[in-house]
Amino acid sequence: MSAGSDATLSKPTRAELFRGQGDALYAIGRYSEALARFQAALALNDQEHAVWTLQGFCLAALKQFEAAIESFNQAIARCPAYGLAWHGKGHALAKLSHFEEAVTHLERAVKLTPDDNKAWYNLGTAQNQLRRYKDAVASFEHSLKVNPQDHRARYNQGVALGGLHRYEEALQVLQLALEQRPNAHYIWNQRGTVLIQMGRYAEAVESFDTSLSHQIDNPNAWYGKARAYAMAGDLEQTLRNLYRTFVLSPYLYRVMVQIDAHFDELRHHPRFQQLIDA
């Protein structure tokens, strides 16, 4: 490159320098420091919709979701066609459990940026929360077309297929997820849950045992085992596994077991009642 062409290169502005520093800090998880840089950049130039969006994701990473939504709103006001801002706002709304609004924003995001696999993924998870399982299956399929290595998308697609009672397909998808992440205890949990619905209780127990081999203090796996044994009519093992569940998470699962139909056949047994009422 000649000296003359060097002279034509413009130096980055202070706002651009702050943005670059914020990008680098965000990438390594130093969100508070990144936020300070994005705020400094916006103080110098508040018209950059991309920086408002970056600030929004930073606030979301810090669990400041209301502030994140306001930041994404600022980005959208400056550039309504910026899909990443719609994605970010949808993500923040979902974190606040505003799933209907989240879906609306994420649907807009994927229309604007159809190659954003994370937007498709977040849309699918919000649809799962609303039990819109058919839509969720399609969203995860789009996500996986862009990023076939995303085991989380396969796992959540398995959840959606289970919600549709398409259990054989759910097992196939979960198996693919396990081939990518064989140590993921939550995928083994979901596999066990699907097997219970199929009446394959011994296989379900094996799946939960595998989950526990990867994370022993996982109450969902102990509870899953209890469900499987209850459906198989094994009172002793049901009680043992419920006891382990309650040790790890006494309040949530004591409420769940009261209304869980898997335990209906054993519910009136005195020993079952004794454990539940303890």
Order of alpha helices (4+ residues) and beta strands (2+ residues): alpha-alpha-alpha-alpha-alpha-alpha-alpha-alpha-alpha-alpha-alpha-alpha-alpha-alpha-alpha-alpha-alpha
